[in-house]
Amino acid sequence: MDDKLVENIMHIIVNSGEAKSSSVEAIRCAKNNQFEDAYKKLYDADNLLKEAHNGQTYLLSQEADGKKLDISILLIHCQDHLMNAITFKDMATEMVDLYKKLCG
């Protein structure tokens, strides 16, 4: 597998993992009525997801340009991390908003 491809895949995995962690921290902050911190963590998660998504866009553009990508477990793993992080961040946003509504 090409070194640039592996580097890009790892970039997606790392940023996705950090985005999910920020989302978890946002929920924990909201549970403790620390809403300013919770929204900051969600903002951080958004920025990390943008970075991960840029890596995904690069992969998609490579394939669209006719470069054949080697489908590997690592590539599938990075997509899995990205999709889970996006879903988790969306749910974390809803949970933070709900905690804020309930706590007033």
Order of alpha helices (4+ residues) and beta strands (2+ residues): alpha-alpha-alpha
